[in-house]
Amino acid sequence: MVVHMIKLSVGTESVDSLQAWVEEQQVIRARQGLPAERVHTTRMTPKRQKEILEGGSMYWVIKGVVQARQKILDLREVTGSDGIKRCEIVMSPQLIRTENQPKRAFQGWRYLKLEDAPRDLGSYSEDDDLPPAFRRELADLGLL
């Protein structure tokens, strides 16, 4: 059974700013000769790796609302220069907008059951005709 992950996107103002950051990281990785993958490093390695890798995604909470997700491609254990083991979460660089779903703040990441995940709205596009604040307001009213 597929299980997802959910995490706060700290410092992110919108899906637009998260997409810009992802693209910036891709450029930095390319300059360093690293593979063109989206990697997020976390201290804790998920114990439910098999379920996550069966089609799970990372759902991003932006300003207290789940707004987007990225497909998880791999989970890799790495050891930092400080000798501490960490987990690299490898994701698709493509962001997929989701229905807005309010979420209280929490630390680290959490598992997200398939049935609790918000539905997709479609792929991210800079040509979206609705500003994020207006989209959020319409979703709060149940109109999106």
URURDA-V853988 format. One record per backbone hydrogen bond with DSSP energy under -0.5 kcal/mol. NH is the residue of the N-H (numbers start at 1). CO is the residue of the C=O. If there is no record, write none. Layout:
nh=NH co=CO
nh=NH co=CO
This chain:
nh=3 co=51
nh=4 co=112
nh=5 co=57
nh=6 co=110
nh=7 co=59
nh=8 co=108
nh=9 co=61
nh=10 co=8
nh=12 co=9
nh=18 co=14
nh=19 co=15
nh=20 co=16
nh=21 co=17
nh=22 co=18
nh=23 co=19
nh=24 co=20
nh=25 co=21
nh=26 co=22
nh=27 co=23
nh=28 co=24
nh=29 co=25
nh=30 co=26
nh=31 co=27
nh=32 co=28
nh=33 co=30
nh=34 co=29
nh=37 co=35
nh=38 co=91
nh=39 co=37
nh=40 co=89
nh=42 co=87
nh=52 co=48
nh=53 co=49
nh=54 co=51
nh=55 co=52
nh=56 co=52
nh=58 co=70
nh=59 co=5
nh=59 co=57
nh=60 co=68
nh=61 co=7
nh=62 co=60
nh=62 co=65
nh=63 co=61
nh=65 co=62
nh=66 co=101
nh=67 co=60
nh=68 co=60
nh=69 co=96
nh=70 co=58
nh=72 co=56
nh=73 co=71
nh=73 co=90
nh=74 co=90
nh=76 co=88
nh=78 co=86
nh=80 co=78
nh=80 co=84
nh=83 co=80
nh=86 co=78
nh=87 co=42
nh=88 co=76
nh=89 co=40
nh=89 co=87
nh=90 co=74
nh=90 co=88
nh=91 co=38
nh=91 co=89
nh=92 co=71
nh=96 co=69
nh=97 co=95
nh=97 co=122
nh=98 co=67
nh=99 co=119
nh=101 co=66
nh=103 co=64
nh=110 co=6
nh=112 co=4
nh=114 co=2
nh=116 co=113
nh=117 co=113
nh=117 co=114
nh=121 co=97
nh=122 co=97
nh=124 co=95
nh=128 co=125
nh=131 co=129
nh=135 co=131
nh=136 co=132
nh=137 co=133
nh=138 co=134
nh=139 co=135
nh=140 co=136
nh=141 co=137
nh=142 co=139
nh=143 co=138
nh=144 co=138
